[in-house]
């Protein structure tokens, strides 16, 4: 190789710090975490862990290269640090300290990847990356279901695919369960509609994406999909009302909407039995109530500190194995993120978790209310989906749910956090370097 053809000594730094690398990194991270179930079933959990570790190393390299663009004061939300700190401390009184420690490492690793993405991509770029990944994975899901249920007419047990698409569901896709597929389909619908409103993709592709996500949501036959759709629809209507209200009237309107939310939750709880009967989820909900009641019994034994952080339940762990034994079931989670946090890290952990998600939701909602572009609605709508779904599943404590929760909190904290104002007093912050090309995403 001649001297003129040798790569520039700083080519690695230039590559890692480029907008193209940031986009590729974001797509790979999102694709890996969204497809984690399929990766583990096909290649094994060790393969998935190896990929995540490599991505964390790359993420650290990206932050180091872009250190002049990142403010340490605004790197991580304070509430996230407090919650992760408490979950780490809880490992000291966990029944199995080793399992608790590694579970915390997994939680922290996904949070770190979300923090990296939140600092190297803006809201539109993040939404576009999520849309690209979900478009591919949902297309693969319906293809696998058609192959299993129509063409070959055999279940793909290694993927958990039962092949029921010919009977119009329930289907699971490559996500393991119908509830997870329904949850991801709702996230995809929000993202695809934001893409359509911002005209960031061609109209034909937007229509295909919305039809794809809507079809899979219906075929999943998940009882939580309708609840999520109603909650997101109400949030969209409320946000549209606030955005079209005069700025001097938005404050009182926000308080009125907040009061309506509280009243709606109270009414929904009081009328929970008719609502459950109307949804046709009586048996499913009854099973959940039995599980939650038993979890509360064990919370009373360690009300403040909990039983130690694990995220998804560990086989043979205490008190998870005892709860499953008494219910004669094999639950992998508490089927409610709030009860799961309460059981594992006690009332202190639950207060920190609620503060973390609550602050993120309020910040992102206020930001979307004031910003002109509709793309800023993506963050609060995703958060609404995560928080409502947390009442029926524990998806927000691990995997893609947890990563999206942290990502939305980072995005919200960058625009309305107290540290932004403090950082602004110390001097002008350096703008993030974005690719000026029109097609850069």
C-alpha positions as CSV (number, residue, x, y, z in Angstrom):
1,X,0.0,0.0,0.0
2,X,1.4,3.4,-1.0
3,X,1.7,6.2,1.5
4,X,-1.0,8.2,-0.3
5,X,-3.5,5.4,0.2
6,X,-2.9,5.0,3.9
7,X,-5.9,5.9,6.1
8,X,-5.7,9.1,8.0
9,X,-4.5,8.5,11.6
10,X,-7.8,9.9,13.0
11,X,-10.1,8.0,10.7
12,X,-11.5,5.9,13.5
13,X,-12.4,9.0,15.5
14,X,-13.9,10.6,12.4
15,X,-16.0,7.5,11.7
16,X,-17.3,7.0,15.3
17,X,-18.1,10.7,15.5
18,X,-20.0,10.9,12.2
19,X,-23.8,11.2,11.8
20,X,-23.8,8.1,9.6
21,X,-22.3,6.0,12.4
22,X,-24.7,7.5,14.9
23,X,-27.6,6.4,12.8
24,X,-26.2,2.9,12.2
25,X,-25.5,2.5,15.9
26,X,-29.1,3.6,16.8
27,X,-30.6,1.1,14.3
28,X,-28.5,-1.8,15.5
29,X,-29.3,-1.1,19.2
30,X,-33.0,-0.8,18.6
31,X,-33.1,-3.8,16.3
32,X,-31.2,-5.9,18.9
33,X,-33.4,-5.0,21.8
34,X,-36.7,-5.2,19.9
35,X,-35.7,-8.6,18.5
36,X,-34.2,-9.9,21.7
37,X,-36.7,-12.7,22.1
38,X,-36.0,-14.0,18.6
39,X,-32.2,-13.6,19.0
40,X,-32.2,-15.6,22.2
41,X,-34.4,-18.4,20.8
42,X,-32.4,-18.7,17.6
43,X,-28.8,-18.0,18.7
44,X,-29.0,-18.3,22.5
45,X,-28.9,-15.8,25.4
46,X,-25.1,-15.7,25.4
47,X,-25.2,-14.3,21.9
48,X,-27.7,-11.6,22.9
49,X,-25.6,-10.7,25.9
50,X,-22.4,-10.5,23.8
51,X,-24.1,-8.2,21.3
52,X,-25.3,-5.9,24.1
53,X,-21.8,-5.8,25.7
54,X,-20.2,-4.9,22.3
55,X,-22.8,-2.2,21.8
56,X,-22.1,-0.7,25.2
57,X,-18.4,-0.6,24.4
58,X,-19.2,1.2,21.1
59,X,-21.6,3.5,22.9
60,X,-18.9,4.5,25.4
61,X,-16.6,5.2,22.4
62,X,-19.2,7.4,20.8
63,X,-19.6,9.4,24.0
64,X,-15.8,9.8,24.3
65,X,-15.4,11.0,20.8
66,X,-18.4,13.4,21.1
67,X,-17.4,14.5,24.6
68,X,-17.2,18.2,23.5
69,X,-20.9,18.0,22.4
70,X,-22.2,16.3,25.6
71,X,-22.7,18.1,28.9
72,X,-22.0,15.8,31.9
73,X,-24.4,17.9,33.9
74,X,-27.2,16.9,31.5
75,X,-26.1,13.4,30.7
76,X,-28.5,11.3,32.9
77,X,-31.8,12.4,34.6
78,X,-31.3,12.6,38.4
79,X,-34.4,10.5,39.0
80,X,-32.9,7.7,36.9
81,X,-29.7,7.8,38.9
82,X,-31.6,7.7,42.1
83,X,-33.7,4.7,41.0
84,X,-30.7,2.7,39.6
85,X,-28.8,3.5,42.8
86,X,-31.5,2.1,45.0
87,X,-31.9,-1.0,42.8
88,X,-28.2,-1.6,43.1
89,X,-28.2,-1.2,46.9
90,X,-31.1,-3.6,47.1
91,X,-28.8,-6.4,46.0
92,X,-27.2,-6.4,49.4
93,X,-30.4,-7.9,51.0
94,X,-31.5,-9.9,48.0
95,X,-31.9,-13.7,48.5
96,X,-29.5,-14.4,45.7
97,X,-27.0,-11.5,45.5
98,X,-25.3,-12.8,42.3
99,X,-28.6,-13.0,40.3
100,X,-29.6,-9.6,41.6
101,X,-26.3,-8.1,40.7
102,X,-26.3,-9.4,37.1
103,X,-30.0,-8.4,36.7
104,X,-28.9,-4.9,37.7
105,X,-26.1,-4.9,35.2
106,X,-28.6,-5.8,32.5
107,X,-30.9,-3.0,33.6
108,X,-28.0,-0.5,33.7
109,X,-26.6,-1.6,30.3
110,X,-29.9,-1.0,28.5
111,X,-30.3,2.3,30.3
112,X,-26.8,3.3,29.1
113,X,-27.6,2.5,25.5
114,X,-30.7,4.6,25.8
115,X,-28.7,7.5,27.2
116,X,-26.2,7.3,24.3
117,X,-29.0,7.3,21.7
118,X,-30.7,10.2,23.5
119,X,-27.5,12.3,23.2
120,X,-26.5,11.5,19.6
121,X,-29.9,11.6,17.9
122,X,-32.7,14.2,18.1
123,X,-36.4,13.4,18.5
124,X,-37.2,13.1,14.8
125,X,-34.2,10.9,14.1
126,X,-35.0,8.7,17.1
127,X,-38.6,8.3,15.9
128,X,-37.5,7.5,12.4
129,X,-35.1,4.9,13.6
130,X,-37.8,3.2,15.7
131,X,-40.1,3.3,12.7
132,X,-37.5,1.7,10.4
133,X,-36.8,-1.1,12.9
134,X,-40.5,-1.8,13.7
135,X,-41.4,-1.8,10.0
136,X,-38.9,-4.5,9.4
137,X,-39.6,-6.6,12.5
138,X,-43.4,-6.4,12.0
139,X,-43.0,-7.4,8.4
140,X,-41.0,-10.4,9.5
141,X,-43.6,-11.2,12.1
142,X,-46.5,-11.4,9.7
143,X,-44.3,-13.3,7.2
144,X,-43.5,-15.9,9.9
145,X,-47.1,-16.2,10.9
146,X,-48.2,-16.7,7.3
147,X,-45.5,-19.3,6.7
148,X,-46.5,-21.1,9.9
149,X,-50.2,-20.8,9.8
150,X,-51.1,-20.8,6.1
151,X,-48.2,-22.2,3.9
152,X,-46.8,-24.9,6.2
153,X,-49.6,-25.2,8.7
154,X,-47.3,-26.1,11.6
155,X,-46.3,-24.2,14.7
156,X,-42.8,-22.8,15.1
157,X,-42.3,-23.8,18.7
158,X,-38.8,-22.5,19.0
159,X,-40.2,-19.0,18.3
160,X,-43.4,-19.5,20.3
161,X,-45.4,-19.1,17.0
162,X,-48.6,-21.1,17.2
163,X,-49.7,-20.5,13.6
164,X,-53.2,-19.2,14.3
165,X,-53.3,-16.4,11.7
166,X,-55.7,-18.4,9.5
167,X,-58.2,-18.3,12.5
168,X,-57.5,-14.5,12.8
169,X,-55.4,-15.0,15.9
170,X,-54.2,-14.8,18.5
171,X,-50.7,-14.5,17.0
172,X,-47.4,-13.7,18.6
173,X,-45.0,-12.8,15.7
174,X,-41.4,-13.0,16.7
175,X,-42.0,-11.3,20.0
176,X,-42.9,-14.3,22.1
177,X,-46.4,-13.5,23.4
178,X,-49.6,-11.9,22.0
179,X,-49.5,-9.2,24.6
180,X,-45.9,-8.2,23.7
181,X,-46.9,-8.1,20.0
182,X,-49.9,-6.0,20.8
183,X,-47.8,-3.6,22.9
184,X,-45.2,-3.2,20.1
185,X,-47.9,-2.8,17.5
186,X,-49.3,0.2,19.4
187,X,-45.8,1.7,19.8
188,X,-45.4,1.2,16.0
189,X,-48.8,2.8,15.2
190,X,-47.8,6.0,17.2
191,X,-44.4,6.1,15.4
192,X,-45.9,5.5,12.0
193,X,-48.5,8.2,12.4
194,X,-45.9,10.7,13.6
195,X,-43.9,9.8,10.5
196,X,-46.9,10.5,8.4
197,X,-47.7,13.9,10.0
198,X,-44.0,15.0,9.7
199,X,-43.9,13.7,6.1
200,X,-40.5,12.1,6.9
201,X,-41.4,9.0,4.8
202,X,-43.3,8.6,1.5
203,X,-47.1,8.5,1.9
204,X,-47.4,5.0,0.4
205,X,-44.9,3.6,2.9
206,X,-46.7,5.4,5.8
207,X,-50.0,3.8,4.7
208,X,-48.5,0.4,4.4
209,X,-46.9,0.8,7.9
210,X,-50.1,1.9,9.6
211,X,-52.1,-1.0,8.0
212,X,-49.4,-3.5,9.0
213,X,-49.2,-2.4,12.6
214,X,-53.0,-2.1,12.9
215,X,-53.5,-5.6,11.4
216,X,-51.0,-7.2,13.8
217,X,-52.5,-5.3,16.8
218,X,-55.9,-6.8,15.8
219,X,-54.6,-10.3,15.1
220,X,-52.7,-10.3,18.4
221,X,-56.1,-10.5,20.2
222,X,-54.5,-8.9,23.2
223,X,-57.0,-7.5,25.7
224,X,-54.6,-4.7,26.5
225,X,-54.5,-3.3,22.9
226,X,-58.0,-1.8,23.2
227,X,-57.1,-0.2,26.5
228,X,-53.9,1.2,25.1
229,X,-55.7,2.5,22.0
230,X,-58.3,4.3,24.2
231,X,-55.6,5.8,26.4
232,X,-53.4,7.0,23.5
233,X,-56.4,8.3,21.7
234,X,-57.4,10.4,24.7
235,X,-53.9,11.6,25.1
236,X,-53.8,12.7,21.4
237,X,-57.1,14.6,21.8
238,X,-55.9,16.3,25.0
239,X,-52.5,17.2,23.5
240,X,-54.2,18.6,20.3
241,X,-56.5,20.7,22.5
242,X,-53.6,22.1,24.5
243,X,-51.5,22.9,21.4
244,X,-54.4,24.8,19.8
245,X,-55.1,26.8,23.0
246,X,-53.7,30.3,23.5
247,X,-50.5,30.2,25.5
248,X,-52.0,32.3,28.4
249,X,-54.8,29.8,28.8
250,X,-52.8,26.6,28.6
251,X,-51.9,26.6,32.3
252,X,-55.5,26.4,33.6
253,X,-56.3,23.9,30.9
254,X,-53.4,21.7,31.9
255,X,-54.7,21.6,35.5
256,X,-58.2,20.7,34.3
257,X,-56.9,17.9,32.2
258,X,-54.8,16.6,35.1
259,X,-57.9,16.6,37.3
260,X,-59.8,14.8,34.6
261,X,-57.1,12.1,34.5
262,X,-57.4,11.6,38.2
263,X,-61.2,11.4,38.0
264,X,-61.0,9.0,35.0
265,X,-58.6,6.7,36.9
266,X,-61.0,6.7,39.9
267,X,-64.0,6.0,37.7
268,X,-62.2,3.3,35.8
269,X,-61.2,1.6,39.1
270,X,-64.8,1.8,40.4
271,X,-66.2,0.4,37.2
272,X,-63.5,-2.1,36.6
273,X,-65.7,-5.2,36.7
274,X,-68.2,-4.0,33.9
275,X,-65.2,-2.8,31.9
276,X,-63.4,-6.2,32.2
277,X,-66.6,-8.0,31.3
278,X,-67.0,-5.8,28.2
279,X,-63.5,-6.5,27.1
280,X,-64.0,-10.2,27.6
281,X,-60.9,-10.5,29.8
282,X,-62.6,-11.7,33.0
283,X,-60.5,-14.9,33.4
284,X,-57.3,-13.1,32.5
285,X,-57.9,-10.3,35.0
286,X,-59.0,-12.7,37.7
287,X,-55.7,-14.5,37.4
288,X,-53.8,-11.1,37.6
289,X,-55.8,-10.1,40.7
290,X,-54.9,-13.4,42.5
291,X,-51.2,-12.8,41.6
292,X,-51.2,-9.2,42.8
293,X,-52.9,-10.0,46.1
294,X,-50.3,-12.7,46.8
295,X,-47.5,-10.2,45.9
296,X,-48.9,-7.7,48.3
297,X,-48.8,-10.3,51.1
298,X,-45.0,-10.7,50.5
299,X,-44.6,-6.9,50.3
300,X,-45.9,-6.6,53.9
301,X,-42.9,-8.8,55.0
302,X,-40.4,-6.3,53.6
303,X,-42.4,-3.1,52.9
304,X,-39.6,-0.5,52.8
305,X,-36.7,-2.3,51.1
306,X,-38.3,-5.1,49.1
307,X,-36.8,-8.5,48.3
308,X,-34.0,-7.3,46.0
309,X,-33.9,-6.1,42.3
310,X,-34.2,-8.8,39.6
311,X,-36.4,-7.2,36.9
312,X,-37.9,-10.3,35.3
313,X,-38.4,-13.1,37.8
314,X,-35.5,-15.5,38.4
315,X,-36.3,-19.2,38.3
316,X,-36.0,-20.6,41.8
317,X,-35.7,-17.1,43.3
318,X,-37.4,-16.0,46.5
319,X,-40.2,-15.0,46.8
320,X,-41.0,-15.6,43.1
321,X,-40.8,-19.4,43.2
322,X,-43.0,-19.5,46.3
323,X,-45.6,-17.2,44.7
324,X,-45.7,-19.4,41.6
325,X,-45.9,-22.6,43.7
326,X,-48.8,-21.2,45.7
327,X,-50.6,-20.2,42.6
328,X,-49.6,-23.3,40.7
329,X,-48.4,-21.1,37.9
330,X,-45.2,-20.1,36.1
331,X,-45.3,-16.4,35.9
332,X,-42.1,-14.7,34.7
333,X,-43.1,-11.3,36.0
334,X,-45.7,-9.8,38.3
335,X,-47.8,-8.7,35.3
336,X,-47.8,-5.2,36.6
337,X,-44.7,-3.0,36.7
338,X,-45.8,-1.0,39.7
339,X,-46.5,-4.1,41.8
340,X,-43.2,-5.7,40.6
341,X,-41.2,-2.6,41.7
342,X,-43.0,-2.6,45.0
343,X,-42.2,-6.3,45.6
344,X,-38.6,-6.1,44.6
345,X,-37.4,-2.7,45.9
346,X,-40.2,-1.7,48.4
347,X,-42.0,1.6,48.9
348,X,-38.7,3.5,48.5
349,X,-38.1,2.0,45.1
350,X,-41.7,2.6,44.0
351,X,-41.6,6.2,45.0
352,X,-38.4,6.7,43.1
353,X,-39.8,4.9,40.0
354,X,-43.0,6.9,40.0
355,X,-41.0,10.1,40.4
356,X,-38.8,9.0,37.5
357,X,-41.6,8.3,35.1
358,X,-43.8,11.1,36.3
359,X,-41.2,13.8,35.8
360,X,-40.4,12.4,32.4
361,X,-44.1,12.5,31.4
362,X,-44.7,16.0,32.7
363,X,-41.6,17.4,31.0
364,X,-42.3,15.7,27.7
365,X,-46.0,16.8,27.8
366,X,-45.2,20.4,28.5
367,X,-42.5,20.3,25.8
368,X,-45.0,18.9,23.2
369,X,-47.6,21.5,24.2
370,X,-45.3,24.4,23.4
371,X,-43.3,23.1,20.5
372,X,-44.6,23.9,17.0
373,X,-43.6,20.6,15.4
374,X,-45.8,17.6,15.9
375,X,-42.8,15.3,16.2
376,X,-42.4,16.3,19.9
377,X,-45.7,14.5,20.6
378,X,-43.9,11.2,20.0
379,X,-42.2,11.2,23.4
380,X,-45.3,11.8,25.6
381,X,-47.4,9.4,23.6
382,X,-44.8,6.7,23.9
383,X,-44.6,7.4,27.6
384,X,-48.4,7.2,28.0
385,X,-48.4,3.8,26.2
386,X,-45.6,2.5,28.5
387,X,-47.2,3.7,31.7
388,X,-50.7,2.5,30.9
389,X,-49.4,-0.9,29.8
390,X,-47.4,-1.1,33.0
391,X,-50.8,-1.6,34.8
392,X,-51.2,-5.0,33.0
393,X,-47.6,-6.1,32.2
394,X,-44.1,-5.5,33.5
395,X,-42.6,-4.7,30.0
396,X,-41.2,-1.4,31.2
397,X,-38.8,-3.0,33.7
398,X,-36.7,-4.9,31.2
399,X,-35.9,-5.1,27.5
400,X,-37.3,-2.7,25.0
401,X,-39.9,-1.2,27.4
402,X,-37.2,-0.2,29.8
403,X,-34.9,1.2,27.1
404,X,-37.7,3.3,25.6
405,X,-38.7,4.5,29.0
406,X,-35.1,5.7,29.7
407,X,-34.8,7.1,26.2
408,X,-38.0,9.2,26.5
409,X,-36.8,10.4,30.0
410,X,-33.5,11.5,28.6
411,X,-35.2,13.3,25.7
412,X,-37.6,15.1,28.1
413,X,-34.8,16.1,30.5
414,X,-32.7,17.7,27.8
415,X,-35.4,20.2,26.9
416,X,-37.0,21.0,30.3
417,X,-34.6,19.9,33.0
418,X,-33.4,22.2,35.8
419,X,-29.8,21.3,34.8
420,X,-30.4,22.8,31.3
421,X,-30.9,26.2,32.9
422,X,-27.9,25.7,35.3
423,X,-25.8,24.6,32.4
424,X,-26.9,27.6,30.4
425,X,-25.7,30.0,33.1
426,X,-22.2,28.4,33.1
427,X,-21.9,29.2,29.3
428,X,-23.3,28.3,25.9
429,X,-23.6,24.6,25.2
430,X,-22.1,23.3,22.1
431,X,-24.6,22.2,19.5
432,X,-24.8,18.5,18.5
433,X,-23.3,18.0,15.1
434,X,-26.0,16.8,12.7
435,X,-25.7,15.6,9.2
436,X,-26.8,18.6,7.0
437,X,-27.9,16.4,4.1
438,X,-31.7,16.3,3.6
439,X,-31.7,12.5,3.5
440,X,-29.8,12.1,6.8
441,X,-32.0,10.3,9.3
